[in-house]
Amino acid sequence: MTAPAPLRLLACGALAREVLALIAANGWSHMALRCLPADLHLRPERIPAAVARAVAEIRAETPAAQIFVLYADCGTGGQLQRTCAELGVEMLDGPHCYAFFDGNAAFADRAEGEFDAFYLTDFLTRHFDAFVWRAMGLDRHPELRDMMFGHYRRLIYLAQTEDPALDRQAEAAAQRLGLAYERRFTGYGDLAAALAAKG
């Protein structure tokens, strides 16, 4: 049986824990992970260029390796998909991590009924202050909360793991935002399937 070709995973830093857990659980020794900073999501227009630079660096370091980009569109308006196509590298399907964790098809089916939902993943729950509260200026201007979140009715925590401490953090985040709280266990969703196909 031939060993799989080396695979370099170029991922958003917000996925690092989940990707490493999947690699370890499945013994995918041919996969190696490289992450870009998670805070690129605060400026999604910068993601395609950052991915292009990283792909060039990986190709210079490991010319024989295949590259799989572990980003969905993530607010780039299709530009990341165009960049990956030009570079000849594959990327994850879906609009964002909420969709592929939930399962892209299931997320799309629920979209009409969840138009009033704000989502958190395990990563965003752990880093709620840095990526939501402070990033949106709510620490300095709490009066902006109702303006920014007034059209939301609930916070849905899409949980990748069974972790009561994270559940409590997500519920506390919902309270801070003045939203009803729901939890949905997704596991790794389509991310697991996409990596298994490369295993």
C-alpha positions in Angstrom: 0.0 0.0 0.0 1.5 3.4 -1.0 1.9 6.1 1.6 -0.2 9.2 0.9 1.6 12.1 -0.6 2.6 14.9 1.8 -0.3 17.3 2.4 0.2 20.8 3.7 -3.0 22.3 5.3 -3.1 26.0 5.2 -5.7 27.0 7.8 -7.3 29.9 9.5 -5.8 30.1 13.0 -9.4 29.8 14.4 -9.4 26.2 13.2 -6.0 25.1 14.6 -7.3 23.2 17.6 -9.9 21.3 15.6 -7.6 20.4 12.7 -4.8 19.2 15.1 -7.4 17.1 17.0 -8.6 15.5 13.7 -5.0 14.8 12.6 -4.2 13.2 15.9 -7.4 11.2 16.2 -6.9 9.7 12.7 -3.2 9.3 12.6 -2.8 11.4 9.5 1.0 11.6 9.6 1.3 12.8 6.0 -0.6 16.1 7.0 1.2 19.1 8.4 -0.6 22.3 9.5 0.3 25.9 8.9 -2.0 28.6 10.2 -2.6 32.3 9.3 -3.6 34.7 12.0 -7.2 34.3 13.1 -7.6 38.0 13.3 -7.6 38.2 9.5 -11.3 37.6 9.8 -11.6 41.2 11.1 -10.3 42.3 7.7 -11.4 39.6 5.3 -10.3 41.5 2.2 -6.7 40.7 3.3 -7.3 36.9 3.4 -6.7 36.1 -0.3 -3.4 37.9 -0.5 -2.2 36.3 2.8 -3.2 32.8 1.4 -1.4 33.5 -1.9 1.8 34.5 0.0 1.6 31.4 2.3 1.0 29.1 -0.7 4.1 30.5 -2.4 6.2 29.9 0.7 4.9 26.3 1.2 5.7 25.5 -2.5 9.2 26.9 -2.0 9.8 24.9 1.2 8.1 21.6 0.1 7.6 21.6 -3.7 6.2 18.0 -3.8 3.5 18.6 -1.3 -0.1 19.1 -2.1 -1.8 22.1 -0.5 -5.3 22.2 0.9 -6.6 25.6 2.0 -8.8 25.3 5.1 -10.8 28.5 4.7 -14.4 28.8 3.4 -15.2 32.1 1.6 -15.1 33.9 5.0 -16.4 37.2 3.8 -14.1 37.6 0.8 -16.9 37.9 -1.7 -15.6 35.0 -3.8 -12.1 36.5 -4.1 -10.5 33.7 -2.1 -12.1 31.1 -4.4 -10.7 32.9 -7.4 -7.3 33.2 -5.8 -7.2 29.5 -5.0 -8.3 28.6 -8.5 -5.5 30.7 -10.0 -3.0 29.1 -7.7 -4.3 25.6 -8.5 -5.1 24.7 -4.8 -8.3 23.3 -3.3 -10.2 25.0 -0.5 -13.1 24.1 1.8 -16.6 24.5 0.5 -19.0 26.8 2.2 -19.6 30.5 3.0 -17.9 30.4 6.5 -17.0 28.2 9.4 -20.4 28.3 11.0 -21.8 26.6 7.8 -19.1 23.9 7.5 -19.1 23.0 11.2 -22.9 22.8 11.1 -22.8 21.0 7.7 -23.1 23.2 4.7 -26.4 21.6 3.5 -28.0 21.6 7.0 -26.9 25.2 7.6 -28.4 26.3 4.3 -31.7 24.5 5.1 -31.9 26.3 8.4 -31.0 29.7 7.1 -34.5 31.1 6.7 -35.4 30.2 10.2 -32.2 31.5 11.7 -31.9 34.9 10.1 -32.0 36.4 13.6 -29.2 34.3 15.0 -25.6 35.3 15.9 -23.3 32.3 15.9 -20.3 31.3 18.0 -17.9 28.4 17.6 -15.6 26.9 20.2 -12.9 29.3 19.1 -15.1 32.4 19.2 -16.5 31.4 22.6 -12.9 31.1 24.0 -12.0 34.4 22.4 -15.2 36.3 22.7 -13.7 39.4 24.2 -10.9 39.7 21.6 -13.0 38.8 18.5 -16.4 40.2 19.4 -16.6 42.5 22.4 -13.4 44.5 22.0 -13.2 44.1 18.2 -16.6 45.8 17.9 -15.7 48.5 20.4 -18.3 47.3 23.0 -15.8 47.6 25.8 -15.4 51.3 25.1 -18.9 52.0 23.8 -21.4 49.6 25.4 -24.3 51.8 24.1 -23.4 50.3 20.6 -24.6 46.9 21.7 -28.3 47.5 20.9 -27.4 49.2 17.6 -25.2 46.3 16.4 -27.2 43.4 17.8 -30.7 44.8 17.9 -31.8 42.8 14.9 -30.6 39.5 16.4 -32.8 37.6 18.8 -30.6 34.7 19.8 -27.1 33.5 20.0 -26.5 29.9 18.8 -23.4 28.2 20.0 -22.3 25.7 17.5 -20.2 23.4 19.7 -17.4 21.4 18.3 -16.7 19.7 21.7 -18.6 18.6 24.8 -17.2 21.1 27.3 -19.4 22.4 30.1 -17.0 25.3 30.7 -17.4 26.5 27.1 -21.1 26.1 27.4 -21.1 28.5 30.4 -18.9 31.0 28.5 -21.2 30.9 25.5 -24.3 31.4 27.6 -22.5 34.3 29.4 -21.7 35.9 26.0 -25.4 35.6 25.0 -26.4 37.4 28.2 -23.8 40.2 27.6 -25.3 40.7 24.1 -28.9 40.6 25.4 -29.7 37.5 23.3 -31.5 34.2 24.0 -29.2 31.3 24.2 -29.2 28.1 22.2 -26.6 25.4 21.9 -26.2 23.0 19.0 -23.5 20.3 19.1 -22.0 20.0 15.6 -18.7 18.3 16.2 -16.3 19.0 13.3 -19.0 18.8 10.6 -17.9 19.0 7.0 -14.3 19.9 8.1 -13.9 16.3 9.3 -15.3 14.9 6.1 -13.1 17.2 3.9 -9.9 16.0 5.8 -11.0 12.4 5.8 -11.2 12.6 2.0 -7.5 13.5 2.0 -6.6 10.9 4.6 
